[in-house]
Each structure stands twice: as structure tokens, then as C-alpha cells.
Amino acid sequence: MRGGYYSEVRTGYIHDEGLGLIHACYGHGVGKTTRSIGLAIRAAGAGLKVTFVQFMKSGTSSEIKIFNNIPNIKFRCPGKHPFILSRGPQPVHYEHAESALWYAKEAVKKGENVIICDEILTTLIFDVLSEEHILDLIQRCRRKVELVLTGVDVPPGIMDAVDYATEFLQVKHPYYRGHIARRGIEY
């Protein structure tokens, strides 16, 4: 049945391949990081080892306090990350992205069960990482580690490589009426 509750028709037999599927949470709407935080907590509650890596952020969001109290979740952020303005990326942006990618690859080597790369897809917009970097990480995780990628957009090559693709659509946001971001709500 199309157009009803489910947007796709199931094909094939039901089977469980375990961990190792790739998620893309993308779009201009809010909720990508929040969805990923929820998945991290769910996975930790099931006894899985989770590494949550922030790209393009400074590691000061409110969820960090909670992550530090959950033994199964390791939070990784290379440190302060200034916003990329119209002048484009600076050396610190490249260093931040490379360090964050290193954290993710180390988590694969250490046998983590779930790796969340928050805003890794946004690095592509500013060319601080390449699509090849992300495709390499996907290959390292496939069939071994559940990998979640978040950001604004997904290029076709990465879209072809993911198993889950969820687009977050912004319909309305108070920022455009002059509201500032609020601690505990937006960050």
C-alpha cells in the first residue's frame, strides 16, 4: 500500500544482519543532533558502546553533561571551533575536522558499536573534508559499526552508500522572527 502509513513497500525477506548500517540525518530543519542524541542514549541503554564525535561545533552543547554521566557513551570534540564566516575556512577549521575524523576512525579500531559523527556532512559544504574521507569512514564501518552522519546536505555518492536517509525539513523557526538560540532548547 503506497500513500498510506508507510512510504515504501517492503521487499525481500526479513532478516537481522546486526550492526553496521549507515544513517544520514540531514536537512535545513532542526532535530538532527537531537535525534542522534536519542539514538546514542537508546544504544547505551541496550549496553552498546557509543562514540559521539562533534564536527563543526565547540563541544559546549548541553547534552555533554549528560553524556559524561553515561558510561557507555564517549564524547569527542577537538575543541573550540569558530563559525566559518564569509571569508571561508581558516586553518583551525581543517585541523578540527581532521582531528574529529581521527576520533571516529579510532572508535572503529577500538570496536565501538555505534559512532555518531555530528555535522560531518556539513564539513563538505565548506570543503574542510572531502566526500572521499566520508566514504572511507563508511567503508570502515559497514557491517561492523552502526554509523550516523548528520549535516545539512548529502551528496549523491554518500546518499547511495547509506542505508537510512532521513531529511529534516524546516517549516517555521523563531530565529527568523528575531529569537536567539536558547540553551537547553537549541543547544
Residue pairs with C-beta under 8 A, 6 or more apart in sequence:
1 9
2 8
2 9
17 143
19 48
19 113
19 114
19 144
19 145
19 146
20 141
20 142
20 143
20 144
20 145
20 146
21 146
21 147
21 163
21 164
22 138
22 141
22 142
22 146
22 147
22 149
22 161
22 162
22 163
22 164
23 39
23 146
23 147
23 148
23 149
23 162
23 163
23 164
23 165
23 166
24 121
24 149
24 150
24 154
24 158
24 159
24 162
24 164
24 165
24 166
25 32
25 35
25 36
25 148
25 149
25 150
25 166
25 168
26 32
26 121
26 149
26 150
26 151
26 152
26 153
26 154
26 165
26 166
26 167
26 168
27 152
27 167
27 168
27 169
27 170
28 152
28 168
28 169
28 170
29 167
29 168
29 169
29 170
29 171
30 168
30 170
30 173
30 186
31 168
32 118
32 150
32 151
32 168
33 61
33 63
33 118
33 119
33 150
35 166
35 168
36 52
36 116
36 118
36 148
36 150
37 52
37 63
39 114
39 116
39 148
40 50
40 52
40 67
40 73
40 114
40 116
41 66
41 70
41 73
43 50
43 72
43 113
43 114
43 146
44 50
44 70
44 71
44 72
44 73
47 72
48 72
48 113
48 114
48 146
49 72
49 74
49 111
49 112
49 113
49 114
50 72
50 73
50 74
50 112
50 113
50 114
50 115
50 116
51 73
51 74
51 76
51 103
51 104
51 107
51 112
51 114
51 115
51 116
52 67
52 73
52 74
52 75
52 76
52 116
52 118
53 76
53 77
53 100
53 103
53 104
53 107
53 115
53 116
53 117
53 118
53 120
54 61
54 75
54 76
54 77
54 100
54 118
54 119
55 96
55 97
55 100
55 101
55 117
55 118
55 119
55 120
55 122
55 123
55 129
56 81
56 96
56 97
56 119
56 122
56 123
57 77
57 81
57 118
57 119
58 77
58 79
58 80
58 81
59 75
59 77
59 78
59 79
59 80
60 187
61 187
62 183
62 184
62 187
64 75
67 73
67 75
68 75
74 107
74 112
76 100
76 103
76 107
77 100
78 95
78 96
78 99
78 100
78 103
79 96
81 92
81 93
81 96
82 90
82 92
82 93
84 90
84 93
84 126
88 126
89 126
89 127
89 128
93 126
93 128
94 128
96 128
97 123
97 128
97 129
98 129
100 117
100 120
101 120
101 129
101 133
101 137
104 115
104 117
104 120
104 137
105 137
105 140
107 115
107 145
108 115
108 137
108 140
108 141
108 144
108 145
112 145
113 145
113 146
114 145
114 146
114 147
114 148
115 141
115 145
115 146
115 147
115 148
116 147
116 148
116 150
117 137
117 147
117 148
117 149
117 150
118 150
119 150
119 151
120 129
120 134
120 137
120 149
120 150
120 151
121 134
121 149
121 150
121 151
121 152
121 153
121 154
121 158
122 151
122 152
122 153
123 129
123 151
124 130
124 131
124 134
124 151
124 153
124 155
125 151
125 152
125 153
131 155
131 157
131 158
134 149
134 158
135 157
135 158
135 161
137 147
138 147
138 158
138 161
138 162
141 147
149 158
149 162
154 162
154 165
159 165
175 181
181 187
